[in-house]
Amino acid sequence: MTVVPSRSEVMFLFRSLLRTASKFSDYNIREYVRRRTIDRFRENSCLSDSASVAAAFTDGKSQLEIARRQAIVYSLYAPKVKSVMEIKRPAEC
């Protein structure tokens, strides 16, 4: 018997993955994790079988743990220079 996660549990997982993505210091990796999270949740939004929903939720939780560990590792070896996408331009008149 598989336990189907509630909508609030799924939304909590989604927000946790997005929060973890924002902890990456590198712009490219941060955006990749964010984009992959959104794409995976869109792909799995049409699942209706309780077993496949539970499997996708379990996979999401394992991906969250991996992303958290990777965020810690990347923060230890973060580059000193920001990405071009993160540099603020001076306001033009």
N, C-alpha and C positions, 0 to 999 in steps of 0.2 A: 504494500500500500504506500503510495507516494503522498506526501503532504504538499498541497498546492499553496504557494505563498499568497498572502493577501496583497491587495493593490498598494496598501501603505508600505508593506515590506519591499515591494518592487520599486516603488518611488524612492524609498530610503536608500536602496542599493544604487539607483540611478544617480541621486544627488551625491552619494558618497564617492562614486566613481568620478563624477565631475569635480568634486572638491579635491580629490587626490590628484587629478590631472592638473589642477591649478598650482599644485605644490612643486611641479617640475620647473627648474630654473631655465632650462633650454626651451626656447620658443617652439622649435620644430617638434620636439618630443611632446611638449604640453599640448600642442594643437593636434598631434596624431592621436594621443590618448583620448582627448575630448571628442574628436571626430569618430574614432572607432567606437567609443561608448554610445554615441548618438546613433550611429549606423546599426550597431548590433541590437539596440533596443527597438529600432524601427523594423528590422528584419524579424525580430521575435514577437512583434506586436500582434501578428496574425495567428499565433499559436493558440490552439483551442484544446488540444489533448492535455490532460492533467499531468501525464508522465513527461511529456516534452516540455511543459511549462516548468515543472519541478527541476528537470535536467538543465534547462537554460538558466534558471535561478541559481542552481548550485555552481554552474560554470561561471556565472557572473560574480558570485562570492569568491571563487578561487582567483578570478582575474583581479578583483579588488585587492586581495592580499598580495598578489604579485606586483600590482601597481604601487602599493604602499611600500613594499620592500625596495622596489626600483627607485622610487622618489627619494628614499633615504640615501641610497647609494649615489644617485646623481647629485644630491645636495652636498655630499662629501667631496665630490670632484667637479663642482660647478665651475664653468669658465668665468673669468674675471670680466670679459668683454660681453656686452649685451648684443643681442641680435639686432640687425638693421630694422626689423619690424618693431622693436621695442624702444628705439631711440626717439625721443620727443623732438620734433622740429620746433624751432622758434616761431612764434606767431608773426605772420606777415601783415604789413599795414595795407 
